[in-house]
Amino acid sequence: MIPSLILASSSTYRAELLQRLGIPFIQDRPDVDESALNNETPRETALRLAETKARHVADRHPGSVIIGSDQLASLNGEALGKPGTLQNAQTQLGRLSGQVVTFHTAICVLDTRSGQRHLHEVPCEVLYRELTAHQIESYLTQEPAFDCAGAARIEALGISLTRYVRCDDPTALIGLPLITVVDLLKQCGIAIP
C-alpha cells in the first residue's frame, strides 16, 4: 500500500513544484518558529527547520510520508530574510549587486511508518549582476518579489538579474529540490513515475 504523502508547508511555490511529480499529496501548515538559534549558520537553520516542519505535522498524519523543506539565503555567511516590502527589497538587491549569494535548500523526508528520516541540503550559488537603482526599481515594479529571500524570482523575470546559477538541482532554488525528493520518496516506497 502506498502511504499518504504530506507536504509540511503552506508555500504555493513548494506545492506547485511537488505537483510536477503527478502524485497526490496533502498540504499541512506546520506553524513553527522559523527564527535562527544563536550561533547557527544559515545551512544549519535550514536543515533544522526542514526537519522541525516535518516532525510538527507527523503526529497528525500517522502512516504517512512527510516532506518538510526550508530555504535560507546567505551573503558571506549572513542570513538574508524575505524582504517583505518594496523598500527592503530595494535595499536587499542593492546589497546583492555583483555578489554571490548561497541559497541553502534543506529537505527532510520522514516516514512515519518506520520512523526513518532522510535529511539533505542542496546548495545553490547565484551571482547577481551589477545592478543600478533604475534596474532594481524596474524589476520590482514588474515582479514584486517581496516574499523571496534574495528579492528575486529566479524562475521568472528575476533570472535577468543573475550572471549564473550553480546548482545540482534547479528546483532547489525555487524551494523544493525535486531530484532529491524523488530519490528519497523511492526509499520510502513511493516510486516516481
C-alpha positions in Angstrom: 0.0 0.0 0.0 1.3 3.4 -0.9 1.4 5.8 2.1 -0.2 9.2 2.0 2.1 12.0 1.1 2.1 15.2 3.2 3.8 18.4 2.3 4.5 20.2 5.6 4.3 23.7 4.1 1.8 26.3 3.2 4.1 27.6 0.4 2.4 27.8 -3.0 5.9 27.6 -4.6 6.6 24.2 -3.0 3.1 22.9 -3.8 3.4 23.8 -7.4 6.8 22.1 -7.6 5.5 18.9 -5.9 2.6 18.8 -8.3 5.1 18.4 -11.2 5.6 14.8 -9.9 2.0 13.9 -10.6 1.4 12.2 -7.3 -1.4 13.1 -4.9 -0.4 14.9 -1.7 -2.0 17.0 1.1 -0.6 20.3 2.3 -0.5 20.8 6.1 0.9 24.1 7.6 3.5 23.3 10.3 3.3 26.7 12.2 6.8 26.6 13.6 9.0 29.4 14.8 11.5 29.9 12.0 13.9 32.0 14.0 17.6 31.0 13.8 19.2 29.8 17.0 22.3 31.5 18.5 25.5 30.7 16.6 23.5 28.7 13.9 24.7 29.0 10.3 22.0 29.6 7.6 22.7 26.0 6.4 22.1 24.6 9.9 19.0 26.7 10.3 17.5 25.4 7.0 18.3 21.8 7.9 16.8 22.1 11.4 13.7 23.8 10.2 13.1 21.3 7.4 13.1 18.5 10.0 11.1 20.5 12.5 8.4 21.2 10.0 8.2 17.5 9.0 8.0 16.4 12.7 5.5 19.1 13.6 2.8 17.6 11.2 3.8 14.0 11.6 1.5 13.4 14.6 -1.5 14.5 12.6 -0.7 12.0 9.8 0.3 8.6 11.1 1.1 6.1 8.4 2.2 8.9 6.0 5.4 10.1 4.4 6.0 13.8 5.3 8.1 16.3 3.3 9.5 19.2 5.2 11.6 21.9 3.4 13.2 25.2 4.3 15.4 27.6 2.4 17.7 30.4 3.6 19.9 32.6 1.6 23.2 33.9 2.8 25.7 36.5 1.8 29.2 36.0 3.2 27.7 33.8 5.9 24.9 36.3 6.9 21.4 35.1 6.6 19.1 37.0 4.3 15.4 37.1 5.1 12.4 37.7 2.8 12.3 41.5 2.3 8.5 41.9 2.8 8.4 45.4 1.5 9.4 47.4 -1.6 12.0 49.4 0.4 13.5 46.3 2.0 13.6 44.6 -1.4 15.4 47.6 -3.0 17.9 47.6 -0.2 18.5 43.9 -0.4 19.0 43.9 -4.2 21.4 46.8 -3.8 23.5 44.8 -1.3 23.4 41.7 -3.6 24.5 43.6 -6.7 27.7 41.9 -8.0 27.7 39.4 -5.2 27.5 35.6 -4.9 24.6 34.5 -2.8 24.2 30.9 -1.5 20.7 29.5 -1.2 20.6 26.7 1.3 17.6 24.5 0.5 17.0 21.7 3.0 14.7 18.7 2.6 13.5 16.3 5.2 11.5 13.2 4.3 10.1 11.5 7.3 8.4 8.1 7.0 6.0 7.9 10.0 5.5 4.2 9.5 9.2 3.3 10.2 10.4 6.5 11.8 13.1 6.7 9.2 14.3 10.2 8.5 16.2 11.5 5.4 17.8 15.0 5.7 19.7 16.7 3.0 20.7 20.1 1.8 21.0 21.2 -1.8 23.0 24.5 -2.0 22.7 26.8 -5.0 25.1 29.7 -5.8 23.7 32.7 -7.6 25.9 35.5 -8.9 23.9 38.7 -9.2 24.7 41.2 -11.9 25.9 44.7 -11.1 22.5 46.4 -10.7 21.7 50.1 -10.9 19.0 51.7 -8.8 16.9 52.0 -12.0 17.2 48.3 -12.9 16.2 47.4 -9.3 13.2 49.7 -9.4 12.2 48.4 -12.9 12.5 44.8 -11.8 10.5 45.2 -8.6 7.8 47.2 -10.4 7.3 44.3 -12.8 7.8 41.5 -10.3 7.4 42.4 -6.6 9.4 39.5 -5.2 8.9 40.6 -1.6 8.3 37.0 -0.4 11.6 35.7 -1.7 14.9 35.8 0.1 17.3 37.4 -2.4 14.3 39.6 -3.6 14.2 37.9 -7.0 12.1 35.1 -8.5 14.8 33.2 -10.5 12.2 31.1 -12.1 10.6 34.2 -13.7 11.9 37.7 -14.6 14.4 37.6 -11.7 16.7 35.4 -13.9 17.6 38.7 -15.7 19.3 39.9 -12.5 21.8 37.0 -12.5 25.1 36.2 -14.2 24.9 32.5 -13.2 23.2 29.9 -11.1 25.2 26.9 -10.0 23.3 24.0 -8.5 22.8 20.3 -8.9 19.0 20.7 -8.9 17.4 23.9 -10.4 14.2 23.3 -8.5 16.1 23.7 -5.2 16.4 27.4 -5.9 12.6 27.7 -6.1 12.3 26.0 -2.7 11.9 22.2 -3.1 14.7 20.1 -4.7 12.7 17.6 -6.7 15.6 15.5 -7.8 16.4 14.8 -4.2 12.7 14.4 -3.3 12.3 11.7 -6.0 15.3 9.8 -4.6 14.1 10.0 -1.0 10.5 9.1 -1.8 11.7 5.9 -3.6 13.5 4.9 -0.4 10.1 5.2 1.3 8.3 3.1 -1.2 6.8 5.8 -3.4 8.2 5.3 -7.0 8.0 8.1 -9.5 7.0 7.6 -12.2 
